[in-house]
Every structure is written in structure tokens, then in C-alpha cells.
Amino acid sequence: MYQNLLFNNSEGVLRISLNRPAVHNALTLDLIREITDAIQEAGDDSSVRVIVLTGEGEKAFCSGADLKAAMESGKSAGEMLRDGYNPMIEAIRNIPKPVICRLNGLAVGAGCSLALACDLIIASEDSYLSQMFVQIGLMPDAGASFFLPRLLGMARAFELASTGRKVYAPEAVQIGLINKSVPKENLDAAVEEAVFYYRHAPTKAIGAIKKVFNQSFESNLSEILNLEMENQDLLHKTQDAAEGISSFLQKKKPDYQGK
């Protein structure tokens, strides 16, 4: 089905792995479009409750743009972003389901942006992130200019963007760039713990949280209150809300179906 991805959909979990390990999973337009398609299809698939995004190989999650392929494409940088990178980032942010980044190695340039677009980042301790665009005379793209100031504040975001320095996973946790850092041998267990939670969580409520949080920095208090009201009204009509409220009153564990 896909030429540049490994793709597995089973028991409510969609696992997507960038499959170009020989070039550290560098991004081409074909790979970007496959990621976008896979995410969008997951949005329409009610069986998918959580998505895990990772990279093949032991060294890299994603090394960013494949510069050789980009130059051979004949497209300008703006065209590459408009036609490829931007739709991919928007697909990840707009899907009403949690996306977990399994950060198994370096994430640099647009690969770092791709990781930051995910809802949770769980990394091995030897992994690092770098906004290395400046080292080739460019600025961050693929959403990094949106994510970094919100995650880190303006001063630290500017530092990382203007130096391109490597931020290893333990420091990335300390500064709020990622969620969790674990020894390499514990990475899969840590990811599966998160997967288990979200696979059994009320998926529509998680989607609503994501939707409203996406708008929180561009909205005033009144607008957020209205968004909360509208989405809470919709959630109250879901099967999961009925199950959750009933289970709470009966003092039993809810069995959420994501409906």
C-alpha cells in the first residue's frame, strides 16, 4: 500500500513507521504524502483509537528534508511546504485522536517539526532534537515557529532556532519540549504504556481536548468558554460519556468504546 512507510492497524492502534533508514528516514514529497494520507485515513477509521509515529532503524526518527531529492524535484521551498509539509503537519494536529511520537533517535530540521506536531513525545535517552535549519542558512519551518514558542517561551525558542543546537532527551523533558525520556531498552515499554491508556480512553473526549487546545492561544477567554460549552454539549451525547457517568455512579471501571 505504501512505498516509504511501514503501516500496521491492529486492535485500535495504528502504527506508522518512516521506512527510509539508509538515509535516516529523510523526508521526500512521496514520503510526506504517504504520512498525510495515512493520518487522514485514520481520521475516518472509527476503529483507530491512537496512532504511534516512529522511524525505522536505531539511529533516527527523521533527519528532516532529503535535500538532494528536494533539489531534483524542481519545486521551490515554498511549493514544497505548501504542497507537502504543511498539509502533513495540519493532518496530525487536526486529527481528533492522539498521536504519540516514539522518538527512537535523532529528529532534526523538519524531522524535529514532525515530532513536535505529535501530541506526546516519548524518547530514548540518546535521542536528540535539533532545529538545524540555521546551520544551512534557513529558518525553521513545518510548524516549528508555531510549536517552539508555545512549548518553551520566546527566549528559549529563539535560542534553539537561532543556534540549531542538539537538545538530548533528558534536557528536552526538563525544558518542556517532550513528555518523557527513558533508557533505550525501555522505550517500547514506555510507548506501550501510553498506547494502552489511550486505546482504552474516551476517544471523542480526547479529540475535543485536542481541538480546543489547538485554538487556545488564538482565542480570548470568552471564545474558549464558548468552545468548551459547544464541545461539552456534543460529548454529553456520546456513548462514552454515558458509560463514564454511569460507571462513576456505580463505582466501577468504565469500558470506553470510543463512540
C-alpha positions in Angstrom: 0.0 0.0 0.0 2.8 2.4 0.9 6.3 2.5 -0.6 8.0 4.6 2.1 6.1 3.6 5.3 5.6 0.6 7.4 1.9 0.5 8.3 0.0 -1.6 10.8 -3.5 -1.2 12.1 -4.5 -3.6 14.8 -6.6 -3.6 17.9 -7.3 0.1 17.8 -3.7 1.1 17.3 -2.3 2.5 14.1 1.5 2.2 13.9 3.2 4.2 11.2 7.0 3.9 10.7 9.0 6.1 8.3 10.9 3.5 6.3 14.0 5.0 4.8 16.6 4.0 7.3 19.5 4.2 4.9 19.1 8.0 4.8 17.9 8.3 8.4 14.3 8.5 7.3 14.8 11.7 5.4 11.6 13.3 4.0 10.7 13.3 0.3 7.4 14.5 -1.1 6.4 10.9 -1.7 7.0 10.0 2.0 5.3 13.2 3.2 2.2 12.5 1.1 2.1 8.9 2.4 2.3 10.1 6.0 -0.5 12.6 5.3 -2.7 10.0 3.6 -2.2 7.5 6.5 -3.2 10.1 9.1 -6.2 11.3 7.2 -7.4 7.7 6.6 -7.0 7.1 10.4 -9.3 10.1 11.0 -12.0 8.4 9.0 -11.5 5.0 10.6 -13.6 4.6 13.7 -11.5 1.5 14.8 -8.4 3.6 15.3 -8.1 5.0 18.8 -4.5 6.0 18.9 -1.6 6.5 16.5 2.1 5.8 17.0 4.6 7.5 14.7 8.2 6.4 14.6 11.2 5.8 12.3 12.8 2.6 11.2 16.4 1.9 12.3 18.2 2.5 15.6 19.7 5.9 14.8 17.0 8.2 13.5 13.4 9.2 13.9 13.7 11.6 11.0 16.7 13.6 9.7 14.5 16.2 8.0 14.2 17.0 4.3 16.0 14.9 1.8 17.9 17.9 0.3 19.1 16.0 -2.8 15.5 14.9 -3.6 14.2 18.3 -2.9 16.7 19.9 -5.4 15.9 17.3 -8.0 12.1 17.9 -7.7 12.3 21.3 -9.4 10.0 22.8 -6.8 10.7 25.9 -4.8 11.0 25.8 -1.0 7.6 27.5 -0.7 6.0 25.0 -3.1 7.5 22.0 -1.1 6.0 23.5 2.1 2.6 24.3 0.6 2.1 21.0 -1.3 3.7 18.6 1.2 5.0 19.6 4.6 2.1 21.9 5.7 -0.7 19.5 4.9 1.2 16.8 6.8 1.5 18.9 9.9 -2.1 20.1 9.7 -3.3 16.5 9.3 -1.5 15.5 12.6 -2.8 18.5 14.5 -6.3 18.2 13.2 -7.0 14.5 13.6 -9.3 14.1 16.6 -7.2 11.2 18.0 -4.0 11.2 20.0 -0.7 10.9 18.1 2.3 9.5 20.0 5.8 10.1 18.7 8.1 7.2 19.5 11.4 9.1 19.3 13.9 6.4 18.6 16.9 8.6 17.5 17.7 12.0 16.0 15.0 14.4 15.0 16.4 17.3 13.1 15.1 20.1 10.9 11.6 19.2 9.6 12.0 15.8 11.4 12.0 17.8 14.6 9.0 19.7 13.5 7.2 16.4 12.7 7.9 15.2 16.2 6.7 18.4 17.8 3.4 18.2 15.8 2.5 15.0 17.7 0.5 15.1 21.0 3.0 13.2 23.1 6.7 12.5 22.5 8.3 9.6 24.3 12.1 9.4 23.6 15.1 7.2 24.3 17.7 9.0 26.3 20.2 9.0 23.5 17.7 10.7 21.1 18.1 14.4 20.4 16.1 17.2 18.6 17.6 20.0 16.6 16.2 22.9 14.6 19.3 22.9 12.5 17.8 25.0 9.6 20.0 28.0 10.6 23.1 25.9 10.0 22.3 25.9 6.3 21.1 29.5 6.2 17.4 28.8 6.6 14.7 29.3 9.2 12.6 26.7 10.9 9.5 25.5 9.0 6.9 22.7 9.0 5.3 24.3 12.0 8.3 24.8 14.2 7.8 28.5 14.5 4.3 27.7 15.9 5.3 24.9 18.3 8.6 26.1 19.8 7.4 29.5 21.4 4.3 27.8 22.8 6.2 24.9 24.3 9.3 26.8 25.5 8.6 30.6 25.6 10.1 33.1 23.3 13.6 33.3 24.7 14.4 29.6 24.8 12.6 29.0 21.5 14.7 31.7 19.8 17.9 30.2 21.3 17.2 26.8 19.8 16.0 28.1 16.5 18.9 30.5 16.0 21.7 28.1 17.1 20.3 24.8 15.9 22.0 23.1 18.9 21.2 19.5 19.8 18.8 19.0 22.7 19.1 15.5 24.1 16.0 13.8 25.5 16.7 14.3 29.3 17.1 18.1 28.8 14.2 18.2 26.4 12.0 16.8 29.2 13.3 19.4 31.7 12.5 22.3 29.4 9.1 21.0 28.3 10.0 20.1 24.8 9.0 16.4 25.1 7.0 14.4 27.6 9.2 11.5 28.6 12.8 10.3 28.3 13.7 6.6 29.1 16.7 4.3 28.6 16.8 3.0 25.1 15.9 -0.6 26.2 12.7 0.8 28.0 11.4 2.8 25.0 8.9 0.3 23.7 7.5 -0.4 27.2 7.0 3.3 27.8 5.3 3.8 24.5 3.1 0.8 25.0 2.0 2.1 28.5 0.8 5.3 26.8 -0.8 3.3 24.0 -2.7 1.1 26.4 -4.1 4.2 28.2 -5.3 5.9 25.0 -6.6 2.7 23.4 -9.0 2.4 26.4 -9.7 6.2 26.9 -12.8 8.1 25.7 -11.5 8.9 22.2 -14.0 11.6 21.4 -13.2 13.4 24.6 -9.5 13.2 23.8 -10.3 14.6 20.3 -12.3 17.5 21.8 -9.4 18.4 24.2 -7.0 18.4 21.3 -9.4 20.6 19.2 -9.9 23.2 21.8 -6.3 23.3 22.9 -5.3 23.9 19.3 -7.3 27.1 19.4 -6.4 28.3 22.9 -3.5 30.6 22.0 -5.5 32.3 19.3 -8.7 32.8 21.3 -9.8 35.0 24.2 -11.4 33.7 27.3 -15.0 34.2 26.1 -14.2 32.3 22.8 -12.7 29.4 24.8 -15.7 29.3 27.1 -18.0 29.0 24.1 -15.8 26.3 22.5 -15.9 24.4 25.8 -19.6 24.7 26.0 -20.2 23.6 22.4 -17.9 20.6 22.7 -19.1 19.6 26.1 -22.6 19.6 24.8 -21.6 17.2 22.0 -19.6 15.0 24.3 -22.6 14.6 26.7 -24.4 12.9 23.9 -21.7 10.2 23.2 -21.8 6.6 24.3 -18.5 7.1 26.2 -19.9 9.9 28.3 -22.9 7.8 29.2 -20.6 4.9 30.1 -18.3 7.2 32.1 -21.0 8.8 34.1 -22.8 5.5 34.8 -19.6 3.8 35.8 -18.7 6.7 38.1 -22.1 6.5 39.9 -21.8 2.7 40.1 -18.1 2.9 41.3 -16.9 0.6 38.5 -14.2 0.9 35.8 -15.7 2.3 32.6 -15.4 0.4 29.3 -14.9 3.1 26.7 -15.5 2.2 23.1 -14.5 5.5 21.5 -18.1 6.2 20.4 
